[in-house]
Amino acid sequence: MKKIQKIIIQMRLKKIIILGLVIRLILLPFTYHGDIEVDYWWGRFAHDFGLRGFYDWLDFGNYGRPDLPMIMIYMCLVIRKVYLLLYQALWFVNINFPPFPSSFMTWFELHGNQTLLKIPMIFADLGLIYIVYDFVKDRIVKKKALILAFLIAIYPPLIYNSAVWGSGDSLAVFFGLGSIWLLLNRKYLISTLFFFSSILFKPTLLSFFPFLLIILIKQKIKLTTLIKIFLFSLLIIYLVSAPFAPANSYSWFINTYLQKILLADWRHQLTANAMNAWSLFYGLGSKPDNLNILSNFSARSISVIVTIAIELLIFLKLFRNFNRLNLFVSISASTLTMFVFMTRMHERYLLPALIPLLISVFYDQKYLKYFLIFSFTHMLNIYHGWWIPQIPWLVSILENEVVIKTISGVNLITTLIFLYEFIVKKEAKNKLEYNQIC
């Protein structure tokens, strides 16, 4: 183990980032999830028909109406344009240089656009390596920061989500954690830009807003700075929305974000393949979350009430005991709470808890057991249902209802223990100076 640590420390950060890039590029062209196919059509429709009315009157036929925010559409559009430029260049080479493999052109025509859509996710992973390294390099030990960066570079769940699946969650996490990183360094406007980049790409990390607010309060931010942040936020919303909006950009944005993104009809399920408390009792089948559980309380209502109650306890604990360790632990606790107790959760929604949890391990090793357990269950969960790569014996095991409920139970019980340890147990006196304040 010490020899491995020595090798990692000798690599330096640039080599670690290059290693992370190489691993992901090797896995990049082999496959992609059906979500990427949807992104492909969004980019193609945006390119062919423009952005005005994209969420309103454009007919998508059987290809799926857009249910993710505007920056996602911008990304799909830019990738579409890049693909067309590369296709023209490659076609020129193909017809003018006989040694050029025509088989590659066939592959690129069929899968090139979809494969390119995974590139931003890969660069988001590399950005996470740097951000996580910078979080701890001056507060723990630089050597440990390099080990942490190395673990992010080779971390299977992150690689699987971005380079294999092509999920945009790593990009949302990059911007979300990046907003906290920048805010801790008092770079308020850039932090605001990062936060909006996250929630206007995917709404998953709207849950980060209370943490940003607590940091601002603890930093005793000036009123003038707060006004600048508010005005800059309005500017971002306008610039992002204006190309899409057929009328007033702000009213259109509010209506579209609430009705067509956050409340999209297809999301109204007990669980969307997330192995959590709901799958423990009801399995992973498609069941509506409006079913009554207690008297007139639906599953959705109960999930919201329970989640809000626990979230308030998490925020209160952080506010009263504010330091970097508690910040990262509370982010993980908040994400785990939503993943385990809320309805309409996807399997990928556990990912935002894992990176802060890994950082917490380097502050306090008692969190290592939680990181290992959730990394393992998350990997099994995102593999379930997609089955890439195809491993027959593992597929057979994970299709078993008892196994599914066992994993769901592990997630529930481990989350409850984690929450109890963080919220209820008295905090030991911090012996580490770097852990006292952000």
Buried (B, 14 or more C-beta within 10 A) or exposed (E): EEEEBEEBBEBEBEBBBBBBBEBBEEBBBEBBBEBBBBBBBBBBBBBEEEBBEBBBEBEEEEBBBBBBBBBBBBBBBBBBEBBBEBBEEBBEEBEEEEEBEEEEBEEBEEBBBBBBBBBBBBBBBBBBBBBBBBBBBEBBEEEBBBBBBBBBBEBEBBBBBBBBBBBBBBBBBBBBBBBBBBBBEEBBBBBBBBBBBBBBBBBBBBBBEBBBEBBBEBBEBEEEBEEBBEEBBEEBBEEBBBBBBEEEBBEBBEBBBEEBBEEBEEBBBBBBBBBBBBBBEBBBEEBEBEEEBEEEEBBBBBBBEBBEEBBEBBBEBBBEBBBBBBBBBBBBBBBBBBBBBBBBBBBBBBBBBBBBBBBBBBBBEEBBEBBEBBBBBBBBBBBBEBEBEEEEEBEEEBEEEEBBBBBBBBBBEBBBEBBEBBBEEEEEEBEEEBBEEB
